[in-house]
């Protein structure tokens, strides 16, 4: 009974918290919450620009609003994050999550993650997530209670870049977009296993931007609601030692950079 109660409480914390990144600074997220903050008007407006129904990538890119304008990873890539001098190796899967993986690798290539902080670390009552990637955290003067609300701002446009929720079911040739997927009815290709790396977002499905999280345990109840795009292949012991406030020394693409396709380049 004690285990069931703790799992129930953890689920409540996660559901109310898991809405991570993609939020504007107009809404403050609690540091006690997990990979999710409250949706803001900014992300809500962004999500209304996409369809409200789940959309298959089997349609042409032009049928999915904004998809053709986003970076895409065609294949695999390896990214090494260095935290407090120790490496974390991530295998990034552009085969099963091309848009989510492409966004992450593109931001790594741009140096966006260098110097950013991990602003949420949830290990109690059970191991949950380590979350970082809020671009606001590069400035140490930014108040801690604002972290978890920031997005990547494209310097060319001055606008935030958001990506659609992207989930691929087992047995499907292509991912679905724009809407949470019922993973209890059909398993996903990239589940929330321990060491999974996924994008944080707000309540709006298409509000992920730059924030990501490491799964500290198997978190199957998140499958279909958040886009996993890779897994830690080496250095999970480093992930387990990350404390709130620790920073990413550097993030580098060590293999597969040629698989990144950026529109206009």
VENDAHU-V578015 format. One record per residue. N is the residue number from 0. SS is DSSP state (hx for helix, st for strand, lp for the rest). PSI is psi in degrees with one decimal (none if undefined). D_CENTER is the distance of its C-alpha to the mean C-alpha in Angstrom with 2 decimals. Layout:
BEGIN
n: {N;N}
ss: {SS;SS}
psi: {PSI;PSI}
d_center: {D_CENTER;D_CENTER}
END
This chain:
BEGIN
n: {0;1;2;3;4;5;6;7;8;9;10;11;12;13;14;15;16;17;18;19;20;21;22;23;24;25;26;27;28;29;30;31;32;33;34;35;36;37;38;39;40;41;42;43;44;45;46;47;48;49;50;51;52;53;54;55;56;57;58;59;60;61;62;63;64;65;66;67;68;69;70;71;72;73;74;75;76;77;78;79;80;81;82;83;84;85;86;87;88;89;90;91;92;93;94;95;96;97;98;99;100;101;102;103;104;105;106;107;108;109;110;111;112;113;114;115;116;117;118;119;120;121;122;123;124;125;126;127;128;129;130;131;132;133;134;135;136;137;138;139;140;141;142;143;144;145;146;147;148;149;150;151;152;153;154;155;156;157;158;159;160;161;162;163;164;165;166;167;168;169;170;171;172;173;174;175;176;177;178;179;180;181;182;183;184;185;186;187;188;189;190;191;192;193;194;195;196;197;198;199;200;201;202;203;204;205;206;207;208;209;210;211;212;213;214;215;216;217;218;219;220;221;222;223;224;225;226;227;228;229;230;231;232;233;234;235;236;237;238;239;240;241;242;243;244;245;246;247;248;249;250;251;252;253;254;255;256;257;258;259;260;261;262;263;264}
ss: {lp;hx;hx;hx;hx;hx;hx;hx;hx;hx;hx;hx;hx;hx;hx;hx;hx;st;st;st;lp;lp;lp;lp;lp;lp;lp;lp;lp;lp;lp;lp;lp;lp;lp;st;lp;lp;lp;lp;hx;hx;hx;hx;hx;hx;hx;hx;lp;lp;lp;lp;lp;lp;st;st;lp;lp;lp;lp;hx;hx;hx;lp;lp;lp;hx;hx;hx;lp;lp;st;st;lp;lp;st;st;st;st;st;st;st;st;lp;lp;st;st;st;st;st;st;st;st;lp;lp;lp;lp;hx;hx;hx;hx;hx;hx;hx;hx;hx;hx;hx;hx;lp;lp;lp;lp;lp;lp;lp;st;st;st;st;st;st;lp;lp;lp;lp;lp;lp;st;st;st;st;lp;lp;hx;hx;hx;hx;lp;lp;lp;lp;lp;hx;hx;hx;lp;lp;lp;lp;lp;lp;st;lp;lp;lp;lp;lp;lp;st;lp;lp;st;lp;lp;st;st;lp;st;lp;lp;lp;lp;lp;lp;st;st;lp;lp;lp;lp;lp;lp;lp;lp;lp;lp;st;lp;lp;lp;lp;lp;lp;lp;st;st;st;st;lp;lp;lp;lp;lp;lp;lp;lp;st;lp;lp;lp;st;st;st;st;lp;lp;lp;lp;hx;hx;hx;st;lp;lp;st;lp;st;st;st;st;st;st;st;lp;hx;hx;hx;hx;hx;hx;lp;lp;lp;lp;lp;st;st;st;st;st;st;st;st;st;lp;hx;hx;hx;st;st;lp;lp;lp;lp}
psi: {-39.8;-39.9;-42.4;-40.4;-44.6;-37.2;-38.1;-45.3;-40.8;-40.4;-40.4;-43.6;-43.0;-47.0;-38.6;-17.7;-31.1;-10.2;80.5;-136.1;-166.3;-2.7;154.7;168.5;1.5;-20.8;128.5;135.6;147.2;138.4;-16.0;-10.4;167.0;-148.9;37.9;136.3;177.5;141.5;144.9;173.8;-32.9;-49.7;-30.4;-42.5;-38.7;-39.3;-27.6;-13.2;-13.0;169.5;153.7;-12.6;151.3;134.1;132.7;139.7;-5.4;-20.2;163.0;153.2;-32.4;-17.1;-14.3;106.8;125.0;-11.8;-38.1;-15.5;-3.5;150.4;151.2;138.0;116.0;83.1;-150.9;158.6;157.6;129.5;134.6;116.1;134.1;123.9;119.1;40.2;-2.5;137.6;146.4;118.2;126.4;125.7;115.4;127.8;96.8;-6.6;-42.8;-12.2;64.3;-38.6;-45.6;-44.9;-40.4;-39.7;-46.7;-48.7;-38.5;-43.1;-35.6;-46.8;-32.7;-6.3;15.4;-36.7;-14.3;122.1;-2.6;155.6;156.3;110.7;-10.6;127.6;114.5;109.0;-8.9;143.4;-12.3;156.2;131.6;-86.8;159.5;120.2;138.3;-168.0;9.0;115.7;-24.5;-25.6;-8.2;-30.4;110.3;-12.3;-12.1;131.8;139.4;-29.9;-4.8;-17.5;138.5;-1.0;0.8;156.9;165.5;126.9;119.7;116.8;-22.0;-33.5;-21.1;7.1;155.9;143.4;124.1;150.3;151.0;152.1;128.9;114.9;132.1;125.8;149.6;136.1;-7.7;145.0;-23.8;157.3;166.0;157.5;159.4;-5.8;138.6;147.3;137.9;93.7;-9.8;-24.5;-32.1;118.6;154.2;158.3;-38.0;89.3;167.3;71.6;161.9;128.6;-4.0;149.1;127.7;163.3;137.3;154.3;173.2;-166.1;-31.2;124.5;-34.7;45.4;4.4;146.2;-77.4;-25.4;140.0;168.8;154.0;133.9;121.6;-8.9;175.0;123.8;64.6;-27.4;-10.5;-13.6;133.9;-17.7;-22.1;146.7;108.5;136.2;2.4;-178.3;148.3;122.0;-24.7;144.6;18.9;-25.9;-31.1;-42.4;-42.7;-15.9;-6.0;135.0;154.8;128.2;-18.0;148.9;155.6;115.4;-47.5;158.9;124.1;141.5;116.2;-20.6;148.2;9.6;-28.9;-14.2;-7.9;124.8;117.9;122.3;134.4;-0.9;none}
d_center: {32.83;31.25;28.36;27.91;28.00;25.45;23.05;23.74;23.16;19.88;18.77;19.90;18.05;14.75;15.30;16.39;13.68;10.42;10.11;8.09;7.77;9.47;12.72;15.81;17.98;20.39;18.85;18.53;16.17;17.73;16.91;17.97;15.25;12.22;8.52;9.85;12.42;15.12;14.94;17.20;19.67;17.80;14.78;17.34;19.42;16.71;16.05;19.80;20.05;18.59;20.44;20.32;20.90;18.71;19.47;20.01;19.41;22.97;24.03;24.46;21.73;24.10;23.95;20.28;20.19;18.37;16.96;19.62;18.73;15.24;14.90;15.05;15.13;18.28;18.38;17.00;16.22;16.28;14.57;16.23;14.95;18.03;18.10;21.61;23.14;21.60;19.44;16.34;16.26;13.26;14.29;12.00;13.02;13.92;16.60;14.72;11.52;13.19;11.47;7.78;9.36;11.75;9.65;8.24;11.85;13.40;11.95;13.09;16.37;16.80;16.64;14.10;12.73;16.34;17.59;14.57;14.73;13.01;13.89;13.32;14.79;15.90;18.48;21.12;22.60;20.64;17.89;14.50;11.51;11.28;8.82;9.16;8.70;10.63;13.19;15.85;16.02;17.77;20.81;22.22;24.25;21.45;22.00;19.76;19.68;17.98;14.93;11.83;13.20;12.65;11.27;12.17;15.78;17.34;20.64;22.49;22.06;21.31;18.74;15.06;12.99;10.94;9.80;10.91;9.59;10.58;12.22;15.21;18.00;20.42;23.46;21.86;22.19;19.32;16.04;16.30;14.60;14.62;15.24;14.20;15.98;18.59;17.82;20.99;23.08;21.56;19.34;16.20;16.20;12.94;13.29;11.85;14.53;15.03;13.23;10.38;7.10;4.07;0.93;3.94;6.82;10.57;13.27;13.40;11.65;11.24;9.90;6.30;7.37;6.75;5.32;3.52;6.00;8.93;10.89;14.37;16.14;16.24;14.49;15.80;15.90;12.14;12.71;12.82;11.09;7.39;6.51;7.11;7.88;9.96;12.05;13.87;17.38;19.13;18.87;17.43;20.39;19.02;15.74;18.17;20.07;17.46;18.73;17.52;18.39;18.20;17.07;15.72;19.04;17.80;15.29;17.22;17.14;20.07;20.42;19.65;19.35;21.91;19.66;17.58;19.20;18.91;21.07;24.18;24.19}
END
